[in-house]
C-alpha cells in the first residue's frame, strides 16, 4: 500500500496543469491499467486503459459514476441492458445498479465517481 503523503503529492502534481488524457496511460497487452487523477471525499476521477477482451465483472457501487470513452469502444451493461459506447461518448451508471464493462476494442475511459455527502 502506498504512503498517503506520497499519494497526496502525486495528486497535487496534477493540479494547475493541462493534462492529455489520451497520453496519460498506455495500453498493456492482456491487461487493465489505471491511474487516479483526483481523490477527494466528494469523489474520484480515474483514467483506465483496457486491452481488447478485458473487462470488469458485474458489480455495484454506492454512488453515481460517469464513464467518458476517450479512445476505442466498450460494451457497458447496466441492470442487464447493454450499450456500445464509443470514443467521445459518455454514459452514466446509476448508484446501486449492477453494471459491467467489456472492451469490444481496446479502449481508454475516464471514470468520474460522485459520492453523496449526505
Secondary structure, 3 states (H helix, E strand, C coil): CCCHHHHHHHHHCCCCCCCCHHHHCCCCCCCEEEEEEEEECCEEEEEEEECCCCEEEEECCCCEEEEEEEECEEEEEECCEEEEEECCCEEEECCCCCEEEEECCCEEEEEEEECCCC
